[in-house]
Amino acid sequence: MMRRKTLIALVVFLSLNGPASAEHEVYYRYTVLGYLKDARGTPLSGVSVSLTREKTGFRYLGETDAAGLYLIVARLGDESAGERLRLDAGEHRVSLVVTFDPRNHTEERGTRLDLVGGHSVERPSWFLSTLRRVVGGE
């Protein structure tokens, strides 16, 4: 529960608009979130998750909460559209492509990637609603 509150506080802090350096602007972050579950759909908590930029090898780290939710915020700018990322979570290793409109500097950028059993399902259209639900605590 404490990790989730910390995670929510971090996301809220990063999403604040106000006088801040460019690093905190929406166009400098890309969020990957989703759920990690076993083949029966049971959430896997406490699993280390990492997101690696294949271009640079830089890794961003996270961990699943009690619901199996993970959320990783990477620092990616406009020039990163089309870049490949690798998500590692437990036995899963998934490659994904960063997709967003580099001209849009107002909407949160990211994707939802669920890992269930031995399968991964990317659901970019579910990203914003999931992010809002997590940040709003719904």
N, C-alpha and C positions, 0 to 999 in steps of 0.2 A: 504494500500500500504506500509506503514511504517513497519507494522508487517511482511509482506512478505520479505521485504529487510533485516530486522533483522534476520528472520528465515534463509534466504539464507546465510547471513554472518556467522551465527552460524554453519551451515552445512559445509560451505567452510572452516572455521577455524578448525572444527573437522576433516576434511579430509586431512589437510595438513600433508605431511610427512617430518619430519625433526627431529632435536634433541628435543625430548619432552619426558615427562614421559610416562610410559606404558599405563596410563589411556587414552591417546589420540590415541593409536594405534587401527587399524581397528578391531582387535580381542577382543577389550574390549567394543565394542558398537554394538547394535542391533537397527535398525531403523524400526519403524512401521509408514507407511504413507498411505494416501488414501483420498477419497472424501466423504463428508457427504452431502446428498441431500434428498429432500422430495420425496414423491411418484411420483410426476410429473417430477422429475429430476432437480428441481430448487436447486442450491447450498444454503446451510445453513451457513451463516457467523456468526462469533462471538460466536460459540458454544464451551463451555469448553469440553475438551477431556482429559481423564486420562488413563494411562496404568499402571496396577498394577501387580507386581510380586506376584503370588499366594503363592510362597514358603516363601517370607519374608514380604509381605504386603506393601512393598515400592512402592510409586506411583510416576510416572513421569507425568507432566502436560503439556498441550498444548491447542491450540485454533484454530478453523478453520478460514481461511482467506476469502476474498470476493468470491473466487472461490469454497469455501467449502473444501479446502485442509487443512489437518492437517499433522503434521510431529512431531514425538516424538522419541528422541534418548535415549535409555536405556543403562545403564552400565551393560553389561553381558559378561562374559568371556567364554572361551572354555568349561568349566564345565557346562554351562547353556543350552547346547543343549538338547532339550527334555523338558525343563521347561515350565510350563503353565503360560500364561499371560492373564489378563482380560482387555479389552478395554471398557471404558464407554464414550459414547458421546450422550448427550441429553437423549432420551429414550432408546437408544441402549445399550446393554450389551452383549459383544461377548467374548468368550474364544478362545484362540489360543495357538498353541504349537510352541515354538521356534525351528526352523529348519535351520541348516547350517552344513557345514563340518568343524569340529573343527581343522582339519589339514590345512585348507586354511586360511592363515593369510594375504592375499593380497586383496581379494575381499570384498566389503562392504557386511555386513550381514543385512538382514531384510526381510520385506514382505510388500505387498500392500494389504490393507483391506478397501474396499469401503462399505459404508453404504448408501443404497438407500431405502427410505420408511421404511418398517419394515424388510428389508432383508439385509444380509451382504454377501459379496462375497470376498473371499481371492484370490488374484492373485499374488502369489510369482514370477511367471515368468515375471510380469510387473514391479517388484520392481526397478531393476537397471535402466531401461529406464526412469521410472518416476522420480527417484532420480536425474538422470543426467539432465533431462528436468527442474526440479525445481531449481537445483543448477546452471545450465547454463542460467536460465532465459528465456528459449525458450517458 
